[in-house]
């Protein structure tokens, strides 16, 4: 392989890794996250745990714990 092909392969690998890294979210215990895509709120919240998501989504976290 020549240097150009190696450079293209490296760039493609970097894009794939960044996309995969941004495709996971973790919701902490006692919280929910609501997703928005281009300003439109998604109908279902994300409960506690790890989730595979669309990397274009933005998330807003809500604390569900009772305050005393």
SVG drawing of the C-alpha trace seen along z (x, -y; Angstrom):
<svg xmlns="http://www.w3.org/2000/svg" viewBox="-44 -23 48 25">
<polyline fill="none" stroke="black" stroke-width="0.4" points="0.0,0.0 1.2,-3.5 1.1,-6.4 -2.1,-7.9 -4.1,-4.7 -2.7,-4.4 -3.7,-8.0 -7.3,-7.4 -7.6,-4.2 -6.4,-5.9 -8.9,-8.8 -11.7,-6.4 -10.8,-4.4 -10.7,-7.6 -14.2,-8.6 -15.6,-5.2 -14.1,-5.3 -15.4,-8.8 -18.9,-7.8 -18.9,-4.7 -17.6,-6.6 -20.5,-9.2 -23.1,-6.4 -23.1,-5.4 -24.6,-7.3 -24.8,-6.3 -27.7,-7.5 -26.8,-7.6 -28.9,-6.1 -31.8,-8.4 -31.8,-10.3 -33.5,-10.2 -32.3,-11.7 -34.5,-13.1 -33.2,-13.3 -33.7,-16.0 -32.9,-15.8 -32.7,-19.2 -34.9,-20.8 -37.6,-18.1 -38.0,-16.2 -38.0,-12.4 -41.1,-10.7 -39.4,-8.3 -36.9,-9.1 -33.8,-7.0 -33.9,-5.3 -30.9,-4.3 -28.1,-2.3 -26.0,-2.3 -27.7,-2.9 -26.7,-2.8 -28.0,-5.9 -27.9,-8.0 -24.7,-10.2 -26.6,-13.3 -29.0,-13.4 -28.5,-16.0 -29.5,-15.0 -31.0,-16.8 -30.6,-15.1 -33.3,-15.2 -32.7,-14.4 -35.6,-12.1 -34.4,-11.8 -36.6,-13.2 -35.2,-16.3 -35.5,-16.5"/>
</svg>
